[in-house]
Structure formats: C-alpha cells, structure tokens
C-alpha cells in the first residue's frame, strides 16, 4: 500500500487539478479513464491557447488601426492603458479594472466606447462583452475604421 501511495504522490507532484485527477484514475488501475483525462486536459489547453492567441491578434490589429503600437496588446496593464487612450477614457480607469465588481462596469463602458470609436452600434458592444473571441478580431481584421475617441475630453463617465 505504501508503494501505491508513493507512486500517487510522485505522479501528482506539481500537477494541475486535471492531471491530478488523471493520476488518481491511473493509480486506481483504470488506465483508460486516466489516459482520457490526460487527453481531455491537453485538448482543453490547446483550445484555450488558441482562443487567447486569436484575441491577442485581434487586439494587435485593432491597436494598429487606432495608431497605437500593436505590441501593446501583449503587455499586461499597458494594454488596458492603451485601450483607455483609444476610447478617450482617462488612464486612471485602469484602477477600475482592478476592483472586483467595479471592473464589470469598466468593461461594459470601455466596450461601448470601443464600439463607438470604430463606428459601431450598441449591439456590437454587447457582442464585444459576450463574445470577445469573435468580435475583437472582427474589429481588428474587418473593415471597421477608427473614428477617434468616443468620449469627449474631460468627460470621465462616472
């Protein structure tokens, strides 16, 4: 029994929850379930990474359209600062993104402003909020043109 426990501990050291689950299945002797859990985790990871890459590429192209550097899309916090500059919101709005529940308000307002900045309507902003993996690349790679900041200078929106 001690060997089986040591084997389980060795298999789960530094592992994620899904790979720990697969290690437990393998430990229990259900090789098929353990391998299935490993494969499912790998597939989920690949899909997740593909979604992240698509969103980053969309932001990159969108930033270029707005006259900002595309590489800003991959720098944490700076990408939010750049997004605030594109829509005309003050830079201090980055702080709103760090406060739980307040960040929901900030995301909704930035999405509304972003849609307006590219000449789109409120329905497009709802798409940006609910399906960013589709609507952000549509802004970046589509025919939408940057019209300028949608928020007037000096207007904070709070």
Backbone bond lengths (Angstrom), bond angles and torsions (degrees), N, CA, C in turn:
res aa  C-N    CA-C-N  psi(-1)  N-CA   C-N-CA  omega(-1)  CA-C   N-CA-C  phi
1 X - - - 1.446 - - 1.526 110.43 -
2 X 1.343 115.65 -40.16 1.454 119.53 -179.23 1.527 110.90 -61.93
3 X 1.330 118.06 -36.24 1.462 121.34 177.94 1.520 110.47 -64.40
4 X 1.323 116.75 -40.33 1.467 119.99 -179.79 1.532 110.56 -65.92
5 X 1.339 117.24 -39.47 1.464 121.10 178.52 1.528 109.52 -65.71
6 X 1.325 117.77 -44.13 1.460 121.08 177.62 1.527 111.17 -61.89
7 X 1.328 115.88 -39.63 1.465 120.14 177.73 1.525 110.05 -62.51
8 X 1.331 117.84 -43.40 1.456 122.13 -179.83 1.524 110.37 -64.64
9 X 1.332 116.93 -44.08 1.461 120.04 178.55 1.525 111.53 -62.62
10 X 1.305 117.35 -41.07 1.459 121.14 178.70 1.523 111.22 -64.45
11 X 1.315 116.77 -35.94 1.463 120.86 -178.27 1.527 111.82 -73.90
12 X 1.342 118.06 -27.67 1.463 120.76 -174.77 1.522 113.71 -101.16
13 X 1.321 119.04 -1.84 1.463 121.15 -178.97 1.521 109.86 -61.67
14 X 1.338 117.18 121.13 1.451 121.96 176.74 1.516 113.59 68.69
15 X 1.316 117.93 17.38 1.457 120.45 -176.67 1.522 110.51 -92.90
16 X 1.320 115.60 158.67 1.454 120.78 174.58 1.510 109.22 -78.45
17 X 1.328 116.69 171.92 1.468 120.65 -178.67 1.516 111.27 -59.95
18 X 1.350 117.36 -41.72 1.455 119.32 -177.50 1.522 111.24 -68.70
19 X 1.326 117.05 -39.57 1.458 117.44 179.02 1.527 110.77 -73.37
20 X 1.340 117.63 -26.14 1.459 119.53 173.51 1.518 109.71 -66.50
21 X 1.328 116.48 -39.51 1.454 120.56 177.43 1.525 110.43 -61.89
22 X 1.318 116.17 -43.61 1.463 118.97 179.50 1.530 110.56 -66.17
23 X 1.339 117.09 -35.75 1.458 119.77 177.97 1.525 110.90 -65.60
24 X 1.329 116.78 -37.69 1.469 120.02 178.25 1.523 109.81 -65.53
25 X 1.361 116.86 -42.02 1.461 119.80 177.60 1.522 110.77 -60.77
26 X 1.347 115.97 -43.54 1.457 119.58 179.86 1.526 110.89 -65.74
27 X 1.339 116.02 -38.55 1.461 121.13 178.88 1.532 110.93 -62.86
28 X 1.318 116.49 -38.51 1.460 121.17 -178.38 1.523 111.68 -74.96
29 X 1.307 117.07 -6.79 1.449 119.73 176.47 1.514 113.45 96.60
30 X 1.317 118.01 3.33 1.461 120.89 179.51 1.528 107.56 -96.49
31 X 1.332 116.02 81.16 1.455 121.64 -175.24 1.521 112.63 -60.87
32 X 1.322 117.88 -39.53 1.461 120.79 -178.27 1.523 111.41 -64.09
33 X 1.332 117.10 -43.07 1.462 120.44 -179.59 1.526 110.49 -67.10
34 X 1.324 117.10 -39.06 1.459 120.43 178.66 1.517 111.91 -64.56
35 X 1.318 116.28 -43.95 1.463 119.78 178.78 1.516 111.11 -67.27
36 X 1.322 117.20 -36.17 1.462 121.40 178.12 1.528 110.12 -65.02
37 X 1.324 117.25 -41.64 1.459 120.66 178.49 1.522 110.89 -64.73
38 X 1.331 117.10 -39.08 1.476 120.33 177.23 1.524 110.77 -64.16
39 X 1.313 116.43 -44.82 1.463 120.78 179.98 1.512 111.92 -65.66
40 X 1.328 116.61 -39.33 1.461 120.45 178.13 1.510 111.55 -64.49
41 X 1.321 116.67 -39.22 1.459 120.60 177.85 1.518 111.77 -65.94
42 X 1.310 116.38 -40.28 1.467 120.43 179.03 1.523 110.49 -66.57
43 X 1.310 117.37 -40.78 1.459 121.37 178.89 1.526 110.50 -65.11
44 X 1.329 116.99 -44.24 1.461 121.13 177.39 1.523 110.43 -59.58
45 X 1.321 117.26 -43.84 1.463 121.57 179.79 1.526 111.05 -61.58
46 X 1.323 118.13 -43.99 1.462 121.41 179.96 1.522 111.72 -64.31
47 X 1.321 117.35 -41.96 1.463 120.64 178.27 1.526 110.36 -65.51
48 X 1.321 116.19 -42.91 1.464 121.14 178.65 1.528 110.86 -60.35
49 X 1.312 117.62 -45.48 1.463 121.09 179.26 1.530 111.45 -64.91
50 X 1.327 117.61 -37.30 1.467 120.88 178.20 1.528 110.27 -63.79
51 X 1.323 117.16 -41.21 1.466 120.94 178.50 1.525 110.10 -63.53
52 X 1.320 117.36 -44.43 1.465 121.44 179.28 1.533 110.71 -61.06
53 X 1.317 117.20 -44.24 1.471 121.11 -179.59 1.528 110.70 -63.77
54 X 1.319 117.93 -41.59 1.470 121.53 179.24 1.524 110.35 -62.68
55 X 1.329 117.30 -43.41 1.465 120.58 179.65 1.532 110.63 -65.70
56 X 1.323 117.94 -42.75 1.465 120.99 178.87 1.521 110.76 -62.91
57 X 1.336 117.38 -42.25 1.465 119.88 178.57 1.530 110.86 -62.91
58 X 1.336 116.54 -39.12 1.462 120.33 177.86 1.517 111.83 -63.74
59 X 1.333 116.67 -45.45 1.465 120.15 176.74 1.529 110.80 -62.30
60 X 1.318 116.68 -41.44 1.466 121.28 -178.99 1.533 109.90 -57.18
61 X 1.340 116.72 -51.61 1.464 121.09 -179.39 1.535 111.16 -66.05
62 X 1.330 117.33 -37.01 1.448 121.45 179.44 1.533 110.36 -65.39
63 X 1.323 117.45 -42.15 1.463 121.04 177.68 1.521 110.70 -62.66
64 X 1.324 117.38 -40.63 1.466 120.75 178.78 1.527 110.15 -63.28
65 X 1.331 117.57 -42.36 1.462 120.99 177.68 1.519 111.73 -59.86
66 X 1.324 116.87 -33.69 1.462 121.88 -178.08 1.529 111.84 -86.74
67 X 1.322 117.58 3.80 1.463 120.96 177.82 1.514 114.24 82.16
68 X 1.296 116.70 17.36 1.473 121.53 177.74 1.519 108.76 -107.14
69 X 1.334 117.98 160.59 1.468 119.01 179.32 1.533 111.21 -68.77
70 X 1.318 116.58 135.49 1.452 121.65 -179.00 1.516 112.83 -64.73
71 X 1.328 116.98 -33.63 1.459 120.24 -177.84 1.522 111.84 -63.84
72 X 1.330 118.01 -14.71 1.470 121.08 178.50 1.528 111.02 -63.00
73 X 1.322 117.26 -20.56 1.461 121.13 -179.20 1.525 112.74 -67.06
74 X 1.315 118.22 -22.01 1.466 120.21 -175.81 1.529 113.62 -103.19
75 X 1.332 117.08 1.94 1.464 120.67 -179.41 1.531 108.80 -101.43
76 X 1.333 117.64 114.30 1.468 119.68 179.89 1.533 111.35 -58.13
77 X 1.280 117.34 147.72 1.462 128.23 -178.04 1.537 110.39 69.67
78 X 1.328 117.69 -48.18 1.470 119.40 179.29 1.523 111.00 -64.09
79 X 1.335 117.61 -31.95 1.466 118.81 177.99 1.534 110.82 -66.73
80 X 1.312 118.04 -32.49 1.465 120.83 176.69 1.528 109.87 -72.58
81 X 1.328 117.23 -39.09 1.463 120.96 175.88 1.526 109.42 -59.59
82 X 1.322 117.25 -45.71 1.464 121.85 179.58 1.520 110.31 -62.82
83 X 1.322 117.21 -41.47 1.461 121.60 178.17 1.527 110.59 -62.09
84 X 1.332 117.64 -41.80 1.472 121.37 176.93 1.527 111.01 -62.87
85 X 1.326 117.47 -39.59 1.467 120.99 177.94 1.525 110.95 -65.20
86 X 1.323 117.03 -39.77 1.468 121.01 -178.94 1.526 111.01 -63.24
87 X 1.332 117.33 -42.47 1.465 120.20 -177.01 1.520 112.78 -87.72
88 X 1.320 117.82 -10.38 1.458 121.49 177.47 1.513 114.93 92.92
89 X 1.305 117.60 10.73 1.465 121.09 177.06 1.529 109.15 -82.19
90 X 1.344 117.45 151.51 1.463 119.69 177.51 1.532 111.43 -65.95
91 X 1.312 115.31 152.76 1.461 120.92 -176.91 1.525 111.81 -63.94
92 X 1.316 118.13 -27.20 1.467 119.65 -179.29 1.526 111.97 -64.88
93 X 1.335 118.55 -10.84 1.465 120.79 176.59 1.526 111.53 -63.45
94 X 1.318 117.63 -17.04 1.466 120.78 176.68 1.530 109.42 -58.06
95 X 1.314 116.84 -35.30 1.466 121.38 179.36 1.531 110.38 -62.27
96 X 1.334 116.91 -35.46 1.462 120.21 179.55 1.522 111.81 -63.10
97 X 1.330 116.63 -30.45 1.463 120.78 179.27 1.529 111.90 -70.85
98 X 1.310 117.63 -16.03 1.459 121.70 -177.91 1.532 113.23 -95.34
99 X 1.335 117.07 -7.04 1.460 121.29 -177.46 1.529 109.08 -100.97
100 X 1.330 117.39 121.53 1.472 119.64 -179.86 1.529 112.08 -56.96
101 X 1.294 116.01 143.01 1.462 127.46 -177.60 1.529 112.70 70.69
102 X 1.318 118.13 -39.51 1.465 120.27 174.93 1.528 108.92 -67.42
103 X 1.339 116.12 -31.45 1.464 119.52 179.85 1.528 111.72 -64.20
104 X 1.320 118.51 -26.83 1.463 120.85 175.55 1.526 110.76 -64.21
105 X 1.327 116.18 -43.50 1.468 120.93 175.35 1.516 110.24 -60.43
106 X 1.330 116.50 -44.93 1.467 120.58 -178.15 1.526 111.15 -63.46
107 X 1.326 117.85 -42.20 1.466 121.28 179.39 1.524 110.58 -63.29
108 X 1.326 116.98 -42.58 1.468 120.59 179.84 1.518 110.64 -64.21
109 X 1.327 117.59 -45.85 1.466 120.72 -178.97 1.529 111.89 -66.45
110 X 1.345 117.19 -42.53 1.462 120.43 178.77 1.528 109.77 -64.57
111 X 1.321 117.85 -38.82 1.470 120.74 178.97 1.523 110.96 -65.35
112 X 1.329 117.41 -42.63 1.471 120.88 176.33 1.527 110.64 -61.02
113 X 1.330 115.79 -45.35 1.464 120.36 -179.44 1.526 111.66 -67.47
114 X 1.319 116.92 -37.13 1.455 121.00 179.77 1.522 110.67 -65.16
115 X 1.320 116.74 -42.87 1.466 120.21 177.56 1.528 110.25 -61.60
116 X 1.319 117.31 -44.15 1.471 120.60 178.94 1.521 111.59 -65.34
117 X 1.332 116.98 -37.06 1.467 120.88 -179.58 1.525 112.14 -64.15
118 X 1.320 116.28 -24.76 1.460 120.84 178.45 1.534 111.82 -105.64
119 X 1.339 116.88 16.18 1.454 121.34 175.47 1.508 114.80 75.16
120 X 1.302 117.96 23.61 1.470 122.34 -179.11 1.532 109.60 -104.22
121 X 1.325 115.04 165.28 1.468 121.53 -177.69 1.534 111.39 -95.01
122 X 1.331 115.08 -178.65 1.461 122.25 -178.83 1.531 111.99 -62.02
123 X 1.317 117.26 -35.10 1.465 120.47 178.44 1.515 111.67 -59.89
124 X 1.327 116.39 -37.04 1.462 120.36 177.45 1.528 110.32 -67.08
125 X 1.340 116.14 -37.01 1.469 119.93 177.91 1.523 110.86 -63.97
126 X 1.329 117.17 -38.17 1.466 120.25 176.54 1.525 109.66 -62.68
127 X 1.334 116.31 -39.14 1.462 119.89 175.44 1.522 111.83 -63.03
128 X 1.339 116.98 -39.10 1.472 120.30 177.47 1.525 111.44 -62.26
129 X 1.329 116.29 -34.48 1.462 120.28 -178.84 1.527 111.06 -76.08
130 X 1.329 116.78 -45.84 1.465 120.81 -172.50 1.529 114.10 -87.74
131 X 1.314 118.25 -33.55 1.469 122.14 -177.79 1.528 111.12 -132.71
132 X 1.326 117.08 64.49 1.463 118.55 -177.48 1.526 113.61 -62.32
133 X 1.329 117.50 -28.17 1.468 120.36 -178.88 1.527 110.99 -64.47
134 X 1.324 118.05 -21.67 1.462 121.75 178.53 1.525 110.97 -99.51
135 X 1.336 117.78 -47.01 1.448 121.33 -170.05 1.533 114.23 -79.65
136 X 1.326 119.01 -29.84 1.467 120.14 177.18 1.531 110.80 -68.20
137 X 1.338 119.57 -47.26 1.471 117.89 174.47 1.532 113.05 -62.75
138 X 1.348 117.53 -30.51 1.461 119.22 176.73 1.527 110.88 -63.90
139 X 1.329 117.68 -37.57 1.471 120.55 175.66 1.519 110.81 -67.30
140 X 1.327 115.62 -43.95 1.463 119.86 -176.58 1.512 114.12 -71.24
141 X 1.316 116.84 -45.96 1.465 120.84 -173.97 1.526 113.17 -98.14
142 X 1.336 117.31 -12.57 1.451 121.02 -177.43 1.524 112.35 -80.97
143 X 1.313 114.85 -168.00 1.460 120.78 -176.54 1.525 113.22 -89.19
144 X 1.323 117.84 2.35 1.466 120.54 -179.49 1.518 110.04 -62.45
145 X 1.334 115.25 136.29 1.464 121.04 178.87 1.523 109.19 -111.08
146 X 1.311 114.77 144.79 1.460 120.79 178.97 1.519 108.86 -73.32
147 X 1.339 116.47 123.63 1.457 122.31 -178.08 1.523 112.92 -96.88
148 X 1.302 116.70 -10.04 1.455 121.34 -176.24 1.515 110.04 113.71
149 X 1.329 116.64 171.59 1.466 120.11 -179.46 1.516 111.17 -59.02
150 X 1.306 116.80 137.13 1.469 120.83 -178.99 1.519 112.23 -87.47
151 X 1.313 118.21 -15.18 1.456 122.28 179.90 1.519 108.07 -99.69
152 X 1.329 116.22 130.27 1.456 121.01 180.00 1.522 109.77 -66.04
153 X 1.342 117.51 146.04 1.474 119.68 177.93 1.535 110.95 -57.99
154 X 1.304 116.27 136.75 1.448 122.32 179.41 1.518 113.53 89.17
155 X 1.328 118.06 -10.86 1.469 121.95 179.03 1.515 107.63 -91.20
156 X 1.331 116.97 118.25 1.461 120.36 -177.68 1.515 112.00 -90.64
157 X 1.308 118.68 -27.87 1.449 120.95 178.35 1.511 114.51 85.79
158 X 1.322 118.34 5.59 1.467 120.83 176.65 1.474 106.87 -101.54
